[in-house]
Amino acid sequence: MGTESISSEAEKDVRNCFTITRELTDVRCHLGEVNTELPKIWWDNIDHDCKDIKGSMPLFQPGWTPLHVASSCARKHCTRLLLAAGADPNIEDLEGRTPLDVAGYAFYYEKEIIEDDLVNVIKMLLKAGGTFNTMRSNTDKFNYMDTPLHTAVEIESLEAIQELLDAGVWVSCLNKAGETPLHVCVRRELEEHLQLLANYDYVNVNPLLAIVDVKDKNGHSVLQEAVETGWVTGVCTALEAGADVTSKAKDGETPIHSAAARGDINILNEILSVAKQRDALDYQNEGGETALYKAIIHGHVDCVAQILAEGASLNINLPGDLNVLHVAANYGHVDVLRILLGHNEAVTESLINKLTAGDRRGFSPLHFAVSNNHKECVELLLSKGADIRLRSSCSPHKLSTPLHIAAAKNYVDIAKIILSFDITTVHEVNGMGWFPLHTASHHGSRDVIALLLKEGADLSGYTEGPKKYRRTAIDMIINNLSKPTEFMEDIFDSYISSNGQDLQDHNCKVTVNYGILMPTVYEMEQMKVIEALLKTGNRNGQTRLLVHPLVESFLYLKWKALLPFFYTIICVYAIFLVSLTTFVTSVFFYKDTEEAMPAWLDVTIWGNIVYVSICLIVLQEILYMNVKSSRYFLQLETWVKFGSLAFSVILPYAVIVVQLNDAEWPRHVATVALLLSWLEMMFLLSRFPKWGYYVLMFGKVATNVIKILLTFVFLVIGFSFSFMIQFRSQKPFDGPWAALVKTIVMMTSEFDYTALFDEEHSKKLASSLIIVRVIFLVFLILAAIVLMNLLVGVAVNDINELKLLGNIRRLVKQVEFLGTLDTLVYNKVFTTILPRRVNQSLKRKRKVNSIILLNPGKSSWRYTKLLPSRIKDAIFNKAQIQKKQIDDEQGLLSFNKKLNDMHDILTSISEKKEAEPAPDLQICGDEDPKSKCKIDNLVSHLNELDTVIGDIKNQTTAQAEESKSSIAALNFKLDQLSSELRMTNMFLLALEKKLAK
């Protein structure tokens, strides 16, 4: 029916038909499955479901009567007529709801409900004796149903609420959203409605409980809901109505928790004014959190200060022994942390170094701040006395210090802060015996590695534990980082710098810092870092780091410092070599030539000199063995020296004591002894920087030649036997050994063709002369031409690379020798024997300064004059590259700053133009149209320029961020790949060992 009024006569006419219409008015609606299909002619060509008739029908509820429908739509005239026709106002639908229970229910199906109509419907149903089932206390069956009281609140009808309250409804019923009518008031911020519901004089109410303490499905009271909504008026209304501030929700939280989490200081003050009286400040929720913890977690500084001022306790811990400082540091709220630390110094002093339980990482507040990269919190905690060396619990972080945590996560700014407070923390170890540098190397933290090395971390430092599993930091870097050699080259480059002047400038100074190569204060360990580098092998080509200007110059200076001691070793060995050569010459030369021997060549005297020199060398070798241990016996030079000494010991005894002059074996012994002795002298001279790489180039070429000969040795053997058979075992092929030697000689172009095919041999070879010449021709092509050219080509295929390899091998040998010599020089025996003045003098001469200065414009400077020009040029080139990189970075920063300044200026101009009042512009335009046009054009151009500058700035920032992220991602992926390859290599080695067994 329409909304127009109906007359009392119409109602009277309906009542007169009561007996006829009564049965119709109480007919109930039965909804079943609708299976009607649409006719095919109604179908369209769109592929979707067009048969959902049930969903398109008016939505009726099972068991509804016409009165239910009229009541749900708030149709007052229909309701009036239905009641007049005898409709029963207390018939229940299938869910047990009467027409009064569904009054205004259509509101939840997006139907408009008019307030006056709803009030009239409720009044008529109540007047007709209608009852309700859903709005009663303790009716769990009817919970989660939308009631007329909820609807009255939703449409903000005070009169409807009043009518229902007067009818005795209860306000604890929940709608489908799990809200009571009071919670709906809070959600919609309806002050008068909330006051009416909260302050109504209900019948049969527990006087100890306030009406506003009813709870929604989550257990939240009205006060707590108002707090979480941030509605101050609702909070005040609930408190005035006697709301309980200690009422707990299902998660154990009270309104105090919600107020602290919300962060509204006005609401919190209202709550605290009551909570303090109830001693409820330290109530804990199910997670053990108090209101103070809630305010800390959400970073509400004012709330934290207010709660502390009201007397909240700092000594309450969360599960896992977390205290307030742990939580504040973990979330990085530095202002909150500052308030906590300044509130009660005696309490915070006892909390600042507390560790959490193992299942909560076993961290102190400082560990939490470091782990989450909260720089300001770290600075604050350290300034307040946090223990910078405090270790975490054993599990899971292995007794790590804060610096270990920063190193593992590559937080370089955090590491800088820690080191600025105490630089000695670089030498702290964790539970695994790892220094921070080991941790950074293991996790591939490149930035922290560079920082720790700058601050004195030791690349040669070993981890603690069994010797078999001990590893140096440089070993971890080489095996855990992607492209480790390039990384270490960049690190070494950073230790060569200039004062910003051009190399041609007279005032230019280049600083070379050797701190990374000798980080410890002990002089005798100056070679440890380079020795540790060599122990890592050469899988990643890391031995080429030896030719880096920083390392090579250090080795040269160290060589110069220890050169007098090397000269002493050369002199001792030279005495042995000269005495041995003189002794052999005096024994065999004059015997073979039968000439008179001079008196000064007395065999006995020179034999004794040989023995004395051998004793000196043996003493030196014993010290060598003590220093080098097992590595000493793995070198060719060691066995050459042992061989020369052993044969030299036998020779004088055989000649002088036993007098075996007529035997031949002493001659052989002398031959081998002399050859090995002079070979050892060549090895010693190879230590000199200017000569060494030639000797090692010779060794490299010799190795290549031997490899090729061994590869093609079967070809040579085949030709040698062929020649022996064809020449009837006649000279020079009169046996297998002679044939092999002659064939190898022929490979050097000594064919002796005329002698091989002379008249005498031709007669003997008459029957096979053609075959012999064919074999000789094949030999000439394959062996003499192809094989020999292959030997030369492969042996010296790239002379520059060969020089580089020779130089690297020289430096490797030099490192080994200098390391041993350095240890020998610093031996306690020498220190004890030599006088103090001599020791002090040697100490000054044998150490290398950690920092040297070079002046390219002053060749007379000490180090400029001392270093070879090749090394100096390399150092200057590195310094120039470093200067260029710094200039480029500063230029980029300056450019970005200018762009930002231009953007800010243009933005401020644009804002000023926009802020000018429109009438003034209009007046100006009226007076001078040309001036207005110029201003508009200027503003337009400025806006365009502002847009362009903004785009450039955004593109620059985006490109910088993209490059950083892509490089970081690439490094991370490469580190992962390196780790996987290392694990695969270990597995293959283990498998190989098992197969060998």
Summary of the structure (lengths in Angstrom):
residues: 997
radius of gyration: 49.6
end to end distance: 101.0
largest distance: 170.2
contacts: 3053
relative contact order: 0.04
helix: 66%
strand: 2%
